[in-house]
Amino acid sequence: MKLLIDTNIVLDVLLKREPFCHDAAEVMSLAQCDDIHEYVSASAITDIYYIAYKQIKDRKLVIDLIKRLLMVVSVAAVTEQEIRNALETDWRDFEDAVQYSVALLNDIDGLVTRNAKDYEWADISIWTPKQVLKMYEDKRRGN
Protein backbone atom coordinates (compact mmCIF):
# COMPACT_ATOMS: atom_id res chain seq x y z
CA MET A 1 0.00 0.00 0.00
CA LYS A 2 1.27 3.45 -0.94
CA LEU A 3 0.38 6.31 1.42
CA LEU A 4 0.98 10.02 0.99
CA ILE A 5 1.52 11.54 4.42
CA ASP A 6 0.12 15.05 4.74
CA THR A 7 2.23 17.86 6.17
CA ASN A 8 0.20 18.06 9.38
CA ILE A 9 0.95 14.42 10.26
CA VAL A 10 4.70 14.88 9.85
CA LEU A 11 4.63 18.09 11.88
CA ASP A 12 2.62 16.38 14.63
CA VAL A 13 5.48 13.90 15.01
CA LEU A 14 8.43 16.27 14.58
CA LEU A 15 7.00 18.97 16.86
CA LYS A 16 5.40 16.51 19.30
CA ARG A 17 2.04 18.25 18.97
CA GLU A 18 -0.44 16.92 21.49
CA PRO A 19 -2.85 15.19 21.35
CA PHE A 20 -2.00 14.14 17.78
CA CYS A 21 1.62 13.02 17.96
CA HIS A 22 1.02 9.48 19.22
CA ASP A 23 -1.25 8.36 16.36
CA ALA A 24 0.87 10.28 13.85
CA ALA A 25 4.03 8.54 15.07
CA GLU A 26 2.32 5.14 14.81
CA VAL A 27 1.31 5.91 11.22
CA MET A 28 4.87 6.93 10.40
CA SER A 29 6.18 3.72 11.96
CA LEU A 30 4.06 1.69 9.51
CA ALA A 31 6.72 2.55 6.92
CA GLN A 32 8.80 -0.20 8.50
CA CYS A 33 6.28 -2.79 7.27
CA ASP A 34 7.12 -4.48 3.99
CA ASP A 35 3.71 -3.82 2.48
CA ILE A 36 3.49 -0.11 3.38
CA HIS A 37 5.34 2.58 1.44
CA GLU A 38 5.01 6.12 2.73
CA TYR A 39 5.64 9.28 0.76
CA VAL A 40 5.78 12.99 1.47
CA SER A 41 5.51 15.44 -1.40
CA ALA A 42 8.57 17.51 -2.25
CA SER A 43 6.59 20.67 -1.64
CA ALA A 44 5.63 19.44 1.83
CA ILE A 45 9.32 19.16 2.75
CA THR A 46 9.79 22.91 2.31
CA ASP A 47 6.63 23.61 4.32
CA ILE A 48 7.79 21.23 7.07
CA TYR A 49 11.17 22.94 7.23
CA TYR A 50 9.62 26.41 7.37
CA ILE A 51 7.06 25.58 10.07
CA ALA A 52 9.45 23.51 12.17
CA TYR A 53 12.15 26.21 12.02
CA LYS A 54 9.64 28.89 12.95
CA GLN A 55 8.82 26.95 16.12
CA ILE A 56 12.18 25.37 17.01
CA LYS A 57 14.47 28.21 15.81
CA ASP A 58 17.43 25.85 15.49
CA ARG A 59 18.45 25.29 11.86
CA LYS A 60 20.76 22.37 12.62
CA LEU A 61 18.09 20.56 14.63
CA VAL A 62 15.44 21.07 11.94
CA ILE A 63 17.80 19.79 9.25
CA ASP A 64 18.53 16.74 11.42
CA LEU A 65 14.80 16.12 11.88
CA ILE A 66 14.22 16.27 8.13
CA LYS A 67 17.15 13.94 7.47
CA ARG A 68 15.63 11.47 9.93
CA LEU A 69 12.25 11.87 8.22
CA LEU A 70 13.86 10.99 4.89
CA MET A 71 15.11 7.73 6.40
CA VAL A 72 11.46 6.73 6.89
CA VAL A 73 9.60 8.13 3.87
CA SER A 74 10.25 8.62 0.18
CA VAL A 75 9.79 11.97 -1.51
CA ALA A 76 7.20 12.23 -4.27
CA ALA A 77 8.12 14.80 -6.88
CA VAL A 78 6.02 17.85 -7.57
CA THR A 79 6.32 18.42 -11.29
CA GLU A 80 4.61 20.74 -13.72
CA GLN A 81 2.00 18.03 -14.26
CA GLU A 82 1.01 18.00 -10.57
CA ILE A 83 0.93 21.81 -10.46
CA ARG A 84 -1.23 22.04 -13.59
CA ASN A 85 -3.58 19.39 -12.23
CA ALA A 86 -3.86 21.29 -8.94
CA LEU A 87 -4.62 24.52 -10.82
CA GLU A 88 -7.48 22.78 -12.63
CA THR A 89 -9.24 21.86 -9.39
CA ASP A 90 -11.75 24.19 -7.79
CA TRP A 91 -10.20 23.67 -4.38
CA ARG A 92 -9.83 26.75 -2.20
CA ASP A 93 -6.54 25.61 -0.66
CA PHE A 94 -3.85 25.33 -3.32
CA GLU A 95 -1.48 23.41 -1.04
CA ASP A 96 -4.14 20.73 -0.51
CA ALA A 97 -4.79 20.63 -4.26
CA VAL A 98 -1.07 20.03 -4.88
CA GLN A 99 -0.94 17.28 -2.24
CA TYR A 100 -3.99 15.65 -3.78
CA SER A 101 -2.52 15.92 -7.30
CA VAL A 102 0.73 14.33 -6.16
CA ALA A 103 -1.21 11.42 -4.68
CA LEU A 104 -3.52 11.06 -7.67
CA LEU A 105 -0.86 11.24 -10.37
CA ASN A 106 1.56 8.93 -8.56
CA ASP A 107 -0.88 6.07 -8.03
CA ILE A 108 -0.94 6.57 -4.27
CA ASP A 109 -3.58 4.40 -2.57
CA GLY A 110 -4.58 7.07 -0.08
CA LEU A 111 -3.66 10.25 1.68
CA VAL A 112 -3.29 10.38 5.47
CA THR A 113 -4.30 13.66 7.08
CA ARG A 114 -5.88 15.05 10.21
CA ASN A 115 -7.99 17.33 8.04
CA ALA A 116 -10.01 14.92 5.90
CA LYS A 117 -12.60 17.64 5.23
CA ASP A 118 -9.92 19.51 3.24
CA TYR A 119 -10.04 16.66 0.72
CA GLU A 120 -13.80 16.15 0.47
CA TRP A 121 -13.67 16.27 -3.36
CA ALA A 122 -10.87 13.73 -3.67
CA ASP A 123 -11.13 10.75 -6.00
CA ILE A 124 -8.75 8.72 -3.84
CA SER A 125 -9.06 7.40 -0.31
CA ILE A 126 -8.51 9.94 2.45
CA TRP A 127 -7.81 8.59 5.90
CA THR A 128 -7.17 9.99 9.34
CA PRO A 129 -4.33 8.43 11.32
CA LYS A 130 -6.83 6.47 13.44
CA GLN A 131 -8.48 5.06 10.32
CA VAL A 132 -5.16 3.94 8.82
CA LEU A 133 -4.10 2.32 12.08
CA LYS A 134 -7.41 0.48 12.40
CA MET A 135 -7.30 -0.61 8.76
CA TYR A 136 -3.77 -1.93 9.14
CA GLU A 137 -4.63 -3.73 12.40
CA ASP A 138 -7.70 -5.32 10.78
CA LYS A 139 -5.59 -6.44 7.82
CA ARG A 140 -2.97 -7.91 10.13
CA ARG A 141 -5.65 -9.86 11.97
CA GLY A 142 -7.10 -11.12 8.70
CA ASN A 143 -10.39 -9.20 8.95
N, CA, C and O of each residue as an XYZ file, in Angstrom:
572
protein
N       0.845     -1.175      0.000
C       0.000      0.000      0.000
C       0.890      1.239      0.000
O       1.866      1.320      0.746
N       0.538      2.194     -0.844
C       1.267      3.452     -0.940
C       0.448      4.555     -0.287
O      -0.706      4.785     -0.650
N       1.061      5.240      0.688
C       0.382      6.312      1.416
C       1.130      7.621      1.244
O       2.354      7.667      1.368
N       0.398      8.678      0.959
C       0.980     10.020      0.990
C       0.661     10.595      2.365
O      -0.502     10.662      2.764
N       1.679     11.000      3.074
C       1.519     11.536      4.421
C       1.434     13.052      4.323
O       2.352     13.701      3.820
N       0.338     13.610      4.802
C       0.116     15.051      4.742
C       1.064     15.781      5.694
O       1.538     15.213      6.678
N       1.321     17.014      5.390
C       2.231     17.855      6.166
C       1.879     17.866      7.648
O       2.770     17.799      8.495
N       0.589     17.951      7.972
C       0.203     18.058      9.380
C       0.587     16.824     10.177
O       0.890     16.934     11.365
N       0.582     15.659      9.559
C       0.947     14.419     10.256
C       2.434     14.432     10.584
O       2.829     14.098     11.701
N       3.250     14.813      9.624
C       4.698     14.882      9.853
C       5.012     15.898     10.945
O       5.818     15.631     11.836
N       4.378     17.055     10.873
C       4.633     18.087     11.885
C       4.162     17.655     13.268
O       4.782     18.012     14.270
N       3.079     16.896     13.334
C       2.619     16.383     14.630
C       3.714     15.555     15.284
O       3.928     15.638     16.494
N       4.412     14.749     14.472
C       5.481     13.904     15.006
C       6.703     14.750     15.350
O       7.197     14.702     16.476
N       7.187     15.520     14.387
C       8.431     16.273     14.583
C       8.339     17.295     15.708
O       9.306     17.516     16.438
N       7.166     17.920     15.846
C       7.002     18.972     16.861
C       6.310     18.458     18.121
O       6.024     19.222     19.043
N       6.047     17.157     18.144
C       5.400     16.509     19.300
C       4.123     17.252     19.711
O       3.915     17.573     20.882
N       3.288     17.510     18.720
C       2.042     18.251     18.969
C       0.999     17.327     19.570
O       0.582     16.342     18.961
N       0.593     17.669     20.772
C      -0.442     16.918     21.493
C      -1.807     17.432     21.057
O      -1.939     18.617     20.753
N      -2.792     16.607     21.019
C      -2.851     15.186     21.351
C      -2.626     14.286     20.132
O      -2.962     13.102     20.166
N      -2.066     14.836     19.067
C      -2.003     14.139     17.778
C      -0.749     13.312     17.562
O      -0.747     12.407     16.728
N       0.317     13.604     18.297
C       1.624     13.022     17.959
C       1.674     11.501     18.101
O       2.388     10.847     17.341
N       0.954     10.932     19.030
C       1.024      9.478     19.223
C       0.511      8.722     17.986
O       1.211      7.863     17.449
N      -0.701      9.039     17.541
C      -1.250      8.365     16.357
C      -0.408      8.663     15.118
O      -0.183      7.784     14.285
N       0.053      9.903     15.002
C       0.872     10.275     13.850
C       2.172      9.480     13.833
O       2.608      9.027     12.775
N       2.793      9.308     14.994
C       4.034      8.536     15.075
C       3.780      7.070     14.722
O       4.606      6.439     14.063
N       2.654      6.533     15.154
C       2.324      5.144     14.809
C       2.130      4.985     13.306
O       2.565      3.992     12.722
N       1.478      5.963     12.680
C       1.306      5.914     11.220
C       2.673      5.953     10.543
O       2.930      5.185      9.616
N       3.540      6.835     10.999
C       4.872      6.934     10.398
C       5.656      5.637     10.595
O       6.447      5.259      9.731
N       5.450      4.966     11.700
C       6.181      3.722     11.956
C       5.712      2.583     11.052
O       6.418      1.587     10.903
N       4.537      2.716     10.451
C       4.062      1.689      9.511
C       4.983      1.565      8.296
O       4.960      0.552      7.598
N       5.785      2.590      8.050
C       6.718      2.552      6.918
C       7.730      1.419      7.060
O       8.359      1.020      6.080
N       7.888      0.906      8.269
C       8.803     -0.204      8.500
C       8.217     -1.533      8.015
O       8.946     -2.516      7.882
N       6.928     -1.568      7.755
C       6.279     -2.786      7.275
C       6.581     -2.969      5.789
O       6.639     -1.997      5.035
N       6.768     -4.201      5.383
C       7.121     -4.484      3.989
C       6.047     -4.064      2.994
O       6.359     -3.713      1.856
N       4.793     -4.097      3.413
C       3.710     -3.821      2.479
C       3.201     -2.381      2.539
O       2.191     -2.061      1.912
N       3.877     -1.517      3.273
C       3.489     -0.107      3.380
C       4.643      0.760      2.884
O       5.776      0.626      3.347
N       4.351      1.633      1.956
C       5.340      2.582      1.440
C       4.777      3.983      1.642
O       3.717      4.326      1.118
N       5.505      4.781      2.409
C       5.015      6.124      2.732
C       5.809      7.177      1.964
O       7.018      7.067      1.765
N       5.075      8.195      1.546
C       5.642      9.283      0.759
C       5.237     10.619      1.376
O       4.197     10.742      2.022
N       6.079     11.593      1.157
C       5.784     12.985      1.468
C       6.083     13.740      0.185
O       7.077     13.453     -0.483
N       5.249     14.692     -0.168
C       5.507     15.436     -1.398
C       6.709     16.360     -1.204
O       6.988     16.817     -0.096
N       7.407     16.621     -2.296
C       8.570     17.509     -2.249
C       8.179     18.888     -1.733
O       8.936     19.518     -0.993
N       7.012     19.349     -2.119
C       6.585     20.675     -1.642
C       6.303     20.671     -0.146
O       6.469     21.694      0.519
N       5.880     19.531      0.389
C       5.634     19.442      1.832
C       6.933     19.565      2.614
O       6.937     20.096      3.725
N       8.031     19.084      2.052
C       9.318     19.164      2.752
C       9.675     20.620      3.043
O      10.127     20.943      4.141
N       9.475     21.492      2.067
C       9.794     22.908      2.306
C       8.858     23.508      3.346
O       9.286     24.310      4.176
N       7.589     23.128      3.310
C       6.635     23.608      4.320
C       7.011     23.099      5.711
O       6.951     23.843      6.689
N       7.396     21.837      5.790
C       7.789     21.232      7.070
C       9.001     21.963      7.631
O       9.042     22.293      8.817
N       9.987     22.214      6.777
C      11.174     22.942      7.234
C      10.772     24.314      7.771
O      11.165     24.695      8.873
N       9.997     25.045      6.994
C       9.618     26.414      7.367
C       8.871     26.442      8.707
O       9.203     27.231      9.591
N       7.876     25.589      8.848
C       7.055     25.584     10.067
C       7.865     25.084     11.266
O       7.773     25.649     12.356
N       8.644     24.043     11.070
C       9.453     23.515     12.173
C      10.500     24.546     12.616
O      10.714     24.736     13.813
N      11.144     25.203     11.663
C      12.148     26.207     12.019
C      11.513     27.381     12.758
O      12.082     27.905     13.716
N      10.341     27.782     12.308
C       9.636     28.890     12.952
C       9.373     28.589     14.434
O       9.415     29.485     15.278
N       9.103     27.321     14.732
C       8.822     26.947     16.116
C      10.099     26.613     16.898
O      10.256     27.048     18.039
N      10.996     25.855     16.300
C      12.183     25.373     17.009
C      13.301     26.417     17.041
O      14.015     26.535     18.037
N      13.452     27.169     15.958
C      14.466     28.211     15.805
C      15.897     27.684     15.937
O      16.782     28.372     16.446
N      16.104     26.463     15.473
C      17.434     25.849     15.488
C      17.611     25.135     14.148
O      17.132     24.018     13.957
N      18.307     25.801     13.228
C      18.452     25.291     11.864
C      19.046     23.889     11.842
O      18.548     23.010     11.138
N      20.097     23.683     12.602
C      20.756     22.374     12.618
C      19.810     21.277     13.096
O      19.797     20.186     12.525
N      19.032     21.543     14.114
C      18.087     20.561     14.630
C      16.997     20.254     13.601
O      16.631     19.095     13.408
N      16.490     21.276     12.952
C      15.441     21.068     11.940
C      15.982     20.258     10.772
O      15.301     19.362     10.271
N      17.192     20.561     10.336
C      17.800     19.789      9.251
C      17.970     18.334      9.679
O      17.714     17.424      8.890
N      18.394     18.109     10.908
C      18.533     16.745     11.420
C      17.184     16.025     11.438
O      17.102     14.852     11.076
N      16.131     16.724     11.859
C      14.796     16.122     11.882
C      14.355     15.720     10.477
O      13.787     14.646     10.282
N      14.618     16.583      9.509
C      14.222     16.273      8.131
C      15.056     15.121      7.571
O      14.536     14.284      6.833
N      16.321     15.073      7.908
C      17.146     13.942      7.474
C      16.616     12.636      8.057
O      16.587     11.614      7.373
N      16.198     12.671      9.318
C      15.627     11.467      9.925
C      14.295     11.106      9.273
O      13.991      9.927      9.092
N      13.505     12.108      8.923
C      12.246     11.871      8.216
C      12.518     11.145      6.901
O      11.799     10.213      6.542
N      13.548     11.572      6.190
C      13.863     10.987      4.887
C      14.404      9.562      4.992
O      14.522      8.868      3.982
N      14.727      9.129      6.186
C      15.110      7.734      6.400
C      13.870      6.845      6.479
O      13.964      5.625      6.351
N      12.707      7.466      6.691
C      11.457      6.728      6.886
C      10.566      6.780      5.652
O       9.941      5.782      5.293
N      10.506      7.933      5.004
C       9.600      8.127      3.873
C      10.387      8.413      2.595
O      11.556      8.799      2.632
N       9.714      8.213      1.476
C      10.252      8.619      0.179
C       9.641      9.965     -0.173
O       8.602     10.349      0.364
N      10.291     10.667     -1.072
C       9.788     11.971     -1.506
C       9.168     11.820     -2.883
O       9.810     11.346     -3.820
N       7.910     12.229     -2.990
C       7.200     12.226     -4.273
C       7.402     13.590     -4.927
O       7.172     14.630     -4.310
N       7.826     13.567     -6.160
C       8.122     14.803     -6.882
C       6.861     15.633     -7.102
O       5.750     15.114     -7.209
N       7.081     16.923     -7.165
C       6.023     17.847     -7.573
C       6.507     18.450     -8.882
O       7.390     19.308     -8.906
N       5.908     17.981     -9.965
C       6.316     18.424    -11.290
C       5.286     19.402    -11.852
O       4.285     19.724    -11.211
N       5.561     19.853    -13.043
C       4.610     20.738    -13.720
C       3.247     20.060    -13.860
O       2.207     20.710    -13.759
N       3.265     18.764    -14.090
C       2.002     18.034    -14.259
C       1.149     18.114    -12.990
O      -0.056     18.353    -13.071
N       1.762     17.918    -11.823
C       1.010     18.002    -10.565
C       0.510     19.423    -10.324
O      -0.611     19.619     -9.855
N       1.334     20.405    -10.643
C       0.926     21.807    -10.457
C      -0.239     22.149    -11.389
O      -1.220     22.758    -10.962
N      -0.130     21.763    -12.640
C      -1.227     22.039    -13.594
C      -2.516     21.345    -13.166
O      -3.597     21.928    -13.250
N      -2.401     20.108    -12.709
C      -3.581     19.391    -12.231
C      -4.203     20.115    -11.035
O      -5.423     20.256    -10.954
N      -3.364     20.566    -10.116
C      -3.860     21.291     -8.938
C      -4.551     22.590     -9.342
O      -5.558     22.972     -8.745
N      -4.017     23.265    -10.347
C      -4.618     24.518    -10.820
C      -5.988     24.291    -11.452
O      -6.830     25.189    -11.456
N      -6.210     23.100    -11.982
C      -7.483     22.777    -12.627
C      -8.581     22.407    -11.627
O      -9.753     22.341    -11.998
N      -8.222     22.170    -10.389
C      -9.236     21.857     -9.388
C      -9.903     23.150     -8.935
O      -9.368     24.241     -9.134
N     -11.053     23.017     -8.336
C     -11.747     24.190     -7.792
C     -11.504     24.317     -6.288
O     -12.250     24.997     -5.584
N     -10.467     23.664     -5.816
C     -10.203     23.668     -4.384
C      -9.730     25.039     -3.924
O      -8.948     25.704     -4.604
N     -10.215     25.446     -2.768
C      -9.828     26.746     -2.202
C      -8.377     26.761     -1.757
O      -7.688     27.768     -1.921
N      -7.906     25.657     -1.195
C      -6.544     25.606     -0.658
C      -5.612     24.984     -1.696
O      -5.686     23.786     -1.972
N      -4.740     25.804     -2.262
C      -3.854     25.328     -3.324
C      -2.886     24.260     -2.812
O      -2.596     23.301     -3.527
N      -2.389     24.412     -1.601
C      -1.480     23.408     -1.035
C      -2.150     22.037     -0.983
O      -1.536     21.033     -1.343
N      -3.397     21.988     -0.539
C      -4.140     20.726     -0.512
C      -4.333     20.177     -1.922
O      -4.237     18.969     -2.143
N      -4.604     21.063     -2.866
C      -4.785     20.635     -4.256
C      -3.496     20.022     -4.807
O      -3.542     19.047     -5.556
N      -2.360     20.588     -4.441
C      -1.072     20.028     -4.881
C      -0.852     18.668     -4.232
O      -0.457     17.717     -4.907
N      -1.104     18.567     -2.925
C      -0.940     17.282     -2.236
C      -1.816     16.217     -2.910
O      -1.356     15.112     -3.201
N      -3.052     16.561     -3.146
C      -3.987     15.646     -3.784
C      -3.485     15.238     -5.179
O      -3.531     14.062     -5.537
N      -3.012     16.206     -5.952
C      -2.520     15.917     -7.299
C      -1.307     15.001     -7.265
O      -1.176     14.113     -8.107
N      -0.429     15.208     -6.308
C       0.732     14.326     -6.157
C       0.255     12.901     -5.902
O       0.742     11.954     -6.518
N      -0.695     12.760     -4.995
C      -1.214     11.421     -4.682
C      -1.894     10.799     -5.898
O      -1.640      9.644     -6.239
N      -2.746     11.563     -6.536
C      -3.520     11.062     -7.671
C      -2.628     10.646     -8.839
O      -2.816      9.575     -9.417
N      -1.671     11.483     -9.179
C      -0.856     11.243    -10.368
C       0.307     10.278    -10.121
O       1.019      9.909    -11.055
N       0.496      9.875     -8.882
C       1.565      8.929     -8.556
C       1.016      7.597     -8.063
O       1.717      6.824     -7.409
N      -0.244      7.343     -8.385
C      -0.883      6.067     -8.030
C      -0.766      5.729     -6.548
O      -0.530      4.581     -6.173
N      -0.936      6.750     -5.719
C      -0.936      6.566     -4.269
C      -2.309      6.002     -3.884
O      -3.334      6.448     -4.399
N      -2.321      5.029     -2.984
C      -3.583      4.401     -2.574
C      -4.445      5.313     -1.706
O      -5.672      5.229     -1.741
N      -3.812      6.172     -0.938
C      -4.577      7.067     -0.078
C      -3.696      8.106      0.571
O      -2.476      7.960      0.650
N      -4.337      9.151      1.031
C      -3.659     10.254      1.675
C      -4.037     10.246      3.151
O      -5.213     10.120      3.492
N      -3.046     10.380      4.025
C      -3.285     10.379      5.468
C      -3.170     11.805      5.973
O      -2.141     12.459      5.802
N      -4.247     12.280      6.600
C      -4.299     13.665      7.080
C      -5.185     13.752      8.315
O      -6.050     12.905      8.538
N      -4.958     14.779      9.103
C      -5.881     15.055     10.208
C      -7.088     15.837      9.706
O      -8.124     15.886     10.368
N      -6.951     16.433      8.563
C      -7.989     17.326      8.042
C      -8.668     16.720      6.817
O      -8.555     17.247      5.710
N      -9.369     15.615      7.022
C     -10.015     14.923      5.905
C     -10.997     15.822      5.172
O     -11.184     15.672      3.965
N     -11.624     16.747      5.872
C     -12.599     17.641      5.228
C     -11.941     18.513      4.146
O     -12.616     18.986      3.232
N     -10.631     18.721      4.254
C      -9.922     19.508      3.236
C      -9.873     18.783      1.897
O      -9.593     19.390      0.864
N     -10.145     17.487      1.922
C     -10.044     16.660      0.721
C     -11.385     16.044      0.343
O     -11.430     14.963     -0.244
N     -12.469     16.725      0.675
C     -13.799     16.155      0.466
C     -14.104     15.864     -1.002
O     -14.990     15.059     -1.288
N     -13.408     16.484     -1.924
C     -13.670     16.267     -3.355
C     -12.692     15.279     -3.973
O     -12.664     15.116     -5.193
N     -11.906     14.633     -3.161
C     -10.866     13.732     -3.667
C     -11.449     12.469     -4.300
O     -12.478     11.952     -3.866
N     -10.767     11.993     -5.332
C     -11.134     10.746     -6.005
C     -10.261      9.582     -5.536
O     -10.256      8.516     -6.152
N      -9.531      9.787     -4.455
C      -8.746      8.716     -3.841
C      -9.166      8.619     -2.381
O      -9.882      9.480     -1.870
N      -8.716      7.572     -1.724
C      -9.058      7.400     -0.308
C      -8.332      8.434      0.540
O      -7.152      8.716      0.336
N      -9.061      8.985      1.487
C      -8.506      9.941      2.450
C      -8.753      9.352      3.830
O      -9.889      9.044      4.191
N      -7.678      9.200      4.598
C      -7.805      8.588      5.905
C      -7.195      9.463      6.987
O      -6.214     10.170      6.757
N      -7.791      9.404      8.162
C      -7.174      9.995      9.342
C      -6.160      8.976      9.873
O      -6.210      7.806      9.494
N      -5.256      9.402     10.732
C      -4.326      8.428     11.317
C      -5.046      7.268     12.000
O      -4.644      6.117     11.830
N      -6.090      7.541     12.760
C      -6.825      6.470     13.445
C      -7.404      5.473     12.440
O      -7.380      4.267     12.687
N      -7.915      5.952     11.329
C      -8.483      5.062     10.318
C      -7.413      4.170      9.696
O      -7.643      2.979      9.484
N      -6.253      4.735      9.405
C      -5.164      3.940      8.823
C      -4.703      2.882      9.814
O      -4.482      1.729      9.443
N      -4.557      3.274     11.071
C      -4.099      2.319     12.084
C      -5.100      1.188     12.260
O      -4.710      0.028     12.390
N      -6.381      1.514     12.265
C      -7.408      0.478     12.400
C      -7.406     -0.433     11.175
O      -7.487     -1.655     11.305
N      -7.315      0.158      9.995
C      -7.305     -0.614      8.759
C      -6.107     -1.567      8.740
O      -6.245     -2.730      8.360
N      -4.951     -1.084      9.144
C      -3.769     -1.931      9.139
C      -3.900     -3.040     10.187
O      -3.519     -4.181      9.927
N      -4.427     -2.719     11.349
C      -4.626     -3.732     12.396
C      -5.619     -4.793     11.940
O      -5.397     -5.984     12.155
N      -6.720     -4.365     11.308
C      -7.703     -5.315     10.777
C      -7.077     -6.235      9.739
O      -7.329     -7.440      9.730
N      -6.261     -5.657      8.866
C      -5.594     -6.438      7.820
C      -4.638     -7.456      8.445
O      -4.574     -8.609      8.019
N      -3.908     -7.016      9.447
C      -2.966     -7.913     10.130
C      -3.671     -9.078     10.800
O      -3.149    -10.192     10.849
N      -4.863     -8.810     11.314
C      -5.645     -9.859     11.973
C      -6.395    -10.735     10.976
O      -6.962    -11.762     11.349
N      -6.398    -10.333      9.721
C      -7.096    -11.116      8.699
C      -8.544    -10.777      8.545
O      -9.297    -11.552      7.956
N      -8.970     -9.621      9.064
C     -10.393     -9.196      8.951
C     -10.658     -8.542      7.625
O     -11.785     -8.126      7.356
